[in-house]
C-alpha cells in the first residue's frame, strides 16, 4: 500500500471549518492581504512543530493511510540510499533527504 498523509480538516480564526478529502487539490484564492500565505505558513508550522493556533488557523487534523512499514518500504523503493559511517542509511530523492 502506498502511504499517504493529508490535512483532513482545518478550522480558521473566523470559525469556518473546512474538510478535505485525501485526493482533493485545494487552491487558496482571494485578494491581497486576506491571509492566503499566512494560512499556508501556519499549516506548515502546525505540521512540523505542532504548536498552538495562529492568527489564521485555529486547529488542524491530519489523517494517514498505511503503516510505518509501508512508509519505510515506499522510501526504500523510490529513493537512493546513501551509505555513510552512520549505521542508518540516508535516503535521498527529488527535493528530500531522510
For each residue, the residues with C-beta under 8 A, 3 or more apart:
1: 65 66 67 70
2: 66 70 74
3: 64 65 66 67 70 71 74
4: 22 64 65 66
5: 62 63 64 65
6: 20 22 62 63 64
7: 10 20 43 47 60 61 62
8: 19 20 21 22 61 62 63
9: 17 18 19 20 59 60 61
10: 7 17 18 20 39 43 57 59 60 61
11: 15 16 17 18 57 58 59 60
12: 15 16 17 18 39 56 57 58
13: 53 55 56 57 58
14:
15: 11 12
16: 11 12
17: 9 10 11 12
18: 9 10 11 12
19: 8 9
20: 6 7 8 9 10 24 26
21: 8 24
22: 4 6 8 63 65
23:
24: 20 21
25:
26: 20
27:
28: 36 39 40
29: 36
30: 34 35 36
31: 34
32:
33:
34: 30 31
35: 30 38 39 55 56
36: 28 29 30 39 40
37: 40 41
38: 35 41 42 54 55 56
39: 10 12 28 35 36 42 43 56 57
40: 28 36 37 43 44
41: 37 38 44 45
42: 38 39 45 46 54 55 56 57
43: 7 10 39 40 46 47 57 60
44: 40 41 47 48
45: 41 42 48 49 51 54
46: 42 43 49 50 51 54 57 60
47: 7 43 44 50 60 62
48: 44 45
49: 45 46
50: 46 47
51: 45 46
52:
53: 13 57 58 59
54: 38 42 45 46 57 58
55: 13 35 38 42
56: 12 13 35 38 39 42
57: 10 11 12 13 39 42 43 46 53 54 60
58: 11 12 13 53 54
59: 9 10 11 53
60: 7 9 10 11 43 46 47 57
61: 7 8 9 10
62: 5 6 7 8 47
63: 5 6 8 22
64: 3 4 5 6
65: 1 3 4 5 22
66: 1 2 3 4 70 71 74
67: 1 3 70 71
68: 71 72
69: 72 73
70: 1 2 3 66 67 73 74
71: 3 66 67 68 74 75
72: 68 69 75 76
73: 69 70 76 77
74: 2 3 66 70 71 77 78
75: 71 72 78 79 91 98
76: 72 73 79 81 91
77: 73 74
78: 74 75 93
79: 75 76 91 92 93 96 98
80: 91 92 93
81: 76 89 90 91
82: 89 90 91 92
83: 89
84: 89 90
85:
86: 89 90
87:
88:
89: 81 82 83 84 86
90: 81 82 84 86 97 98
91: 75 76 79 80 81 82 97 98
92: 79 80 82 96 97 98
93: 78 79 80 96 97
94:
95:
96: 79 92 93
97: 90 91 92 93
98: 75 79 90 91 92
